[in-house]
Amino acid sequence: MNDYNIYNKIDRYIANIKKNHVVVELDKFAIDPGATYEIRRTMRVRAYVKYRVTTDDINVPSEQLIYNSSIKNLKNGKWREDIFDIFIEYLSEDYVYKWAPSWFAPISNWQYRDSFE
């Protein structure tokens, strides 16, 4: 399937989470309005998230557990805290314009993770 087709990507994600009984639970999701910034001509929002993932199989790529993600060392059922830099873009559909997470850029905690290694 074509990875550039957002609808195919979402359909594959839904099939994976159903097959593996994935549940993503959030305790806290916080965005500081001052943490919106531009870098290399892209807009990003920094978000603090406390979450956990429960699933039948945690040993799959994180994008099969959390949509469009690249997160290392997920542990089944264990709460964790991360800071994510989320790419956002200005979208329009049927003359409705809005800021939204970018579908092509994975959600990753690498900036935060690599800062403390």
Secondary structure, DSSP 8 states (H G I E B T S, - for coil): --TT-HHHHHHHHHHHHHHHT-EEEEEEEEEEEEEEEEETTEEEEEEEEEEEEE-S---S-GGGTTTTEE-----BT--EEEEEEEEEEEEEETTEEEEEE-SSS-EE-HHHHHHT-
